[in-house]
């Protein structure tokens, strides 16, 4: 293998000879400050764009990625779609997959599951594992294709054989439920563990769910907590909220209000309404922290804006009593009615009481 300095020399020679691949490689070195080259985002972008405009598929995909993530350029999903599509039009498996993702999620394009499936199919036919997993998910959901769990399982299996963590999770999920395949808890656990070890937070969270609900044969809250916390540490907002709840209640772990609030806060920062509700309850009741009605009302308000019925109820009661917020009976009634309509029965009692008077 060439040393970094020699790699740079070879790529510079190639660039001088007009090689788009060399423009692209030098662009990456410069963009990320690799192989001893000074980091220069503008120059890296120039070289990668030059390679992309010459039709080099890897460069087209890189530009698409940069526009999706806003790395080195202003985020622009339409521009991302343009560059991914250019790569896809050359039959590049990665470009086909990335274009499929945009159509699946409606990013930079109108959402179109049928088109997404077509692009995934073309990429999967080249044995590109992420596309096989993505296409399998469409079959499992019946989005853009007729729902077919057996076809989904087959695609997941192909991707698993190529080491894809997402497919390991997907197939593990089917095996745990016996959907489209024969139920096999042992194999499910094996796949989910492999996926989690490769960094899939959903797999770690699923393991937590299975152990916590006795789907492995017996309920094991300590093992459930270990997997939920692993998933939470990977950034999974739902697992963060569950981890906080387990700390709050002392389930599978020693009760720790400070840790509970820390995980609720992390989850709430990602927009998880249930975690916002839980953080609000901690401050409302002063659980391990000084009671703070203003903070409680703030969390309930954020959760209520996201449609959380219990948070609407709690905030409504605070408006009714002027606790942590200025008393406002009209706002209270509106929130309580929304909470009741959302199925939270404690809120409905206010209106039943009025009808009985």
Secondary structure by P-SEA (a helix, b strand, c coil): cccaaaaaaaaaaaaaaccaaaaaaaaaaaaaccccccccaaaaaaaaaaaaaaccaaaaaaaaaaaaacccccccaaaaaaaaaaaaaaccaaaaaaaaaaaaacccccccaaaaaaaaaaaaaacaaaaaaaaaaaaaacccccccaaaaaaaaaaaaaaccaaaaaaaaaaaaacccccccaaaaaaaaaaaaaaccaaaaaaaaaaaaacccccccaaaaaaaaaaaaaaccaaaaaaaaaaaaacccccccaaaaaaaaaaaaaaccaaaaaaaaaaaaacccccccaaaaaaaaaaaaaaccaaaaaaaaaaaaacccccccaaaaaaaaaaaaaaccaaaaaaaaaaaac
